[in-house]
Amino acid sequence: MKGTGMTKAGKYLVGLGIVVILAATGLYYMNHNGSKGEDPGSEAGSGNTAISGSDISPENGEISPGAEVYSVAEGAAATAGAEAESKEAEADQAAIEANISVLVNKYFDLAGEYDSSILTSKTKADKKKGQEIFNRKKEVIEKYENIKEIVKPGLTEDTYIVFTTYDIKMKNVETLVPGMSVLVIGRDEAGGLLISNGKNDDSLTEYINQTASEDDELKAIIEEVNKKLAAALKEDSSLKQMVEYLKELS
């Protein structure tokens, strides 16, 4: 899991340490373009004119349900159904993102104890490594502030790539350090969300980098974080050593 690290061209984002996914349901409707005019098979002004696109004729003076009547009804029903599905998908996504936000904030919370229950791998080796990194962060970081998540679809089903921006309050330093990290989130057997702490394979790394480089929103955010970080380092030279220390924990 890539927790921290400075961005290099095509590499991971600035980080010191992680979509909105909306279901695109197309609206279905039918548009009929019936034209009014004389029946090509009748004489002008003969009184036998029919209206194109309907079943009205002067012979019976009645309106029988035509194809166009059904098409309008079907189109309206399809539109209503699509809108309902879209709203339901948006509600589901909002719930997922809310749960992800809780998980991410817990991950960056240094106030309590190290919690491996929110991670995918719970082997003794991974627990030990995670605890060591957690302790080393606590040595220099007071807290993470202004945490914001940008959720993007993961490489596989039911996974998410979560780009997170934040400001780091270092101990005994007033200047906040802006940062950005990437978390890969999946689900356990019960469907609960967990943060992946395993090593990313090449295909996942490539996917994350491609997502970051092709998404206009992310590109703008990365650029902004880089500028703010450069400004913070320029303002307070004592931050540089701490930033380098945190990069080693990635």
C-alpha positions in Angstrom: 0.0 0.0 0.0 1.4 3.3 -0.9 0.9 5.6 2.0 3.2 8.5 1.3 5.5 9.9 -1.3 6.2 12.9 -3.4 4.8 13.0 -6.9 7.1 12.5 -9.8 5.9 12.6 -13.4 3.7 9.5 -13.8 4.3 8.3 -10.3 2.3 8.5 -7.1 0.9 11.7 -5.7 2.3 14.0 -3.1 1.4 12.2 0.1 2.3 12.2 3.8 1.0 9.3 5.3 -6.2 8.3 -0.4 -16.3 9.6 -7.0 -17.9 10.3 -7.1 -19.3 7.3 -8.9 -22.7 8.1 -10.4 -24.6 5.4 -12.2 -25.2 6.7 -15.7 -28.7 5.5 -16.6 -29.8 6.9 -19.9 -33.3 8.3 -20.2 -35.4 6.6 -22.8 -38.0 8.4 -24.8 -39.7 8.2 -28.2 -40.0 11.2 -30.3 -42.6 11.1 -33.2 -42.5 13.6 -35.9 -46.0 13.3 -37.5 -46.6 15.9 -40.1 -50.0 17.5 -40.9 -51.2 17.8 -44.5 -53.3 16.4 -47.2 -53.5 12.7 -47.7 -51.4 12.0 -50.7 -54.1 9.6 -51.8 -56.9 12.2 -51.7 -57.9 15.3 -53.6 -57.3 18.7 -52.0 -60.4 20.0 -50.4 -62.4 16.7 -50.9 -63.2 16.4 -47.2 -61.4 13.0 -47.1 -58.2 14.4 -45.6 -56.5 12.2 -42.9 -54.0 13.4 -40.3 -50.7 11.7 -40.7 -49.5 9.8 -37.6 -53.0 9.1 -36.2 -56.0 6.9 -36.7 -58.5 9.8 -37.1 -60.5 9.7 -40.2 -63.7 11.6 -41.2 -65.5 8.3 -42.0 -66.0 7.2 -38.4 -65.3 10.4 -36.5 -63.8 8.4 -33.7 -60.2 8.3 -32.3 -58.9 4.8 -31.9 -55.7 4.3 -29.8 -52.9 4.5 -32.3 -49.2 3.6 -32.0 -48.3 7.1 -31.1 -50.4 7.1 -28.0 -48.7 4.0 -26.7 -45.3 5.3 -27.6 -45.8 8.5 -25.6 -46.9 6.4 -22.6 -44.1 4.0 -22.9 -41.6 6.8 -23.3 -42.9 8.5 -20.2 -42.8 5.3 -18.2 -39.2 4.5 -19.4 -38.1 8.0 -18.4 -39.7 7.8 -15.0 -38.1 4.3 -14.5 -34.7 5.6 -15.5 -34.9 8.6 -13.2 -35.9 6.3 -10.3 -33.0 4.0 -11.0 -30.6 7.0 -11.3 -31.8 8.4 -7.9 -31.5 5.0 -6.3 -27.9 4.6 -7.6 -27.0 8.0 -6.4 -28.3 7.3 -3.0 -26.4 4.0 -2.9 -23.2 5.8 -3.9 -23.7 8.5 -1.3 -24.0 5.8 1.4 -20.8 4.1 0.2 -18.9 7.4 0.1 -20.1 8.2 3.6 -18.9 4.9 4.9 -15.6 5.3 3.1 -15.2 8.8 4.7 -15.6 7.2 8.2 -13.1 4.5 7.3 -10.5 7.0 6.0 -10.8 9.4 8.9 -10.3 6.4 11.3 -7.2 5.5 9.2 -5.7 8.9 9.7 -6.6 9.3 13.3 -3.4 9.2 15.4 -5.1 10.1 18.7 -6.1 6.5 19.6 -4.3 3.2 19.3 -3.3 1.4 16.1 -6.3 -0.5 14.6 -5.6 -3.3 12.2 -9.2 -4.3 12.0 -9.8 -1.7 9.2 -7.1 -3.3 7.0 -7.3 -6.2 4.6 -4.2 -8.1 5.8 -4.1 -9.0 9.5 -1.0 -11.3 9.5 1.4 -10.9 12.4 4.0 -9.4 10.1 1.7 -6.8 8.6 0.3 -5.9 12.1 3.9 -5.4 13.3 4.9 -3.3 10.3 1.7 -1.2 10.6 2.2 -0.6 14.3 5.8 0.6 13.7 4.7 3.0 11.0 1.8 4.3 13.2 4.2 4.9 16.1 6.8 6.7 13.9 4.1 9.0 12.5 2.9 9.8 16.0 6.5 10.9 16.9 6.3 13.9 14.5 2.6 14.4 13.6 0.1 15.9 15.9 -2.9 15.3 13.7 -4.3 15.3 10.2 -6.8 18.1 9.5 -9.2 19.0 6.7 -9.4 15.5 5.4 -11.3 15.2 2.0 -11.9 12.2 -0.1 -12.3 11.8 -3.9 -13.7 8.4 -4.6 -13.0 6.7 -8.0 -13.9 3.2 -9.3 -11.3 0.6 -8.5 -9.7 -1.8 -10.9 -12.0 -4.6 -10.0 -15.6 -4.9 -8.9 -16.5 -3.6 -5.4 -13.2 -1.8 -5.0 -12.4 1.9 -4.9 -9.5 4.1 -5.4 -9.7 6.9 -2.8 -7.6 10.0 -3.3 -7.4 12.0 0.0 -6.1 15.5 0.6 -5.4 16.8 4.0 -3.3 19.3 6.1 -0.8 17.9 8.5 -0.2 19.6 11.8 3.4 18.7 12.8 4.4 18.7 16.4 6.0 22.0 17.5 5.5 23.5 14.1 2.8 26.1 13.2 2.9 25.8 9.5 0.4 23.2 8.1 1.8 20.8 5.6 -0.6 19.9 2.7 -0.5 16.3 1.5 -2.3 13.8 -0.6 -2.4 10.0 -0.4 -4.0 7.1 -2.2 -5.9 4.3 -0.5 -7.2 1.2 -2.2 -10.5 0.0 -0.6 -12.1 -3.3 -1.0 -14.7 -5.5 0.9 -14.4 -8.4 3.2 -16.5 -11.6 2.9 -19.3 -9.9 4.9 -19.4 -6.9 2.5 -17.7 -4.5 4.9 -15.2 -1.9 3.6 -11.5 -2.4 4.4 -8.3 -0.5 3.4 -5.8 -2.6 1.5 -2.4 -2.8 3.2 -1.0 -5.3 0.7 1.5 -4.5 -2.0 0.0 -3.1 -5.2 0.7 -5.1 -8.3 1.9 -3.5 -11.5 -1.6 -3.4 -13.1 -3.1 -1.7 -10.1 -0.3 0.8 -9.9 -0.7 1.6 -13.6 -4.4 2.0 -13.1 -4.0 4.4 -10.3 -1.5 6.5 -12.2 -3.7 6.5 -15.3 -6.7 7.6 -13.3 -4.7 10.4 -11.7 -3.3 11.6 -15.0 -6.5 11.5 -17.0 -9.0 12.9 -14.6 -9.2 16.7 -14.8 -10.5 17.1 -11.3 -7.6 15.1 -9.9 -5.0 16.8 -12.0 -6.2 20.2 -10.7 -6.1 19.0 -7.1 -2.7 17.4 -7.4 -1.3 20.7 -8.9 -2.9 22.7 -6.1 -1.4 20.4 -3.4 2.0 20.6 -5.0 1.9 24.4 -5.0 0.7 24.6 -1.4 3.4 22.1 -0.3 6.1 24.1 -2.1 4.9 27.3 -0.5 4.8 25.7 3.0 8.4 24.4 2.6 9.5 27.8 1.4 7.8 29.5 4.4 9.3 27.1 7.0 12.5 25.4 6.1 12.3 23.2 9.2 9.5 21.2 7.5 11.8 19.8 4.9 13.5 17.3 7.1 10.2 16.1 8.6 8.7 15.7 5.1 11.7 13.6 4.1 11.2 11.5 7.2 7.6 10.8 6.4 8.4 9.9 2.8 10.6 7.1 4.2 7.5 5.6 5.8 5.8 5.0 2.4 
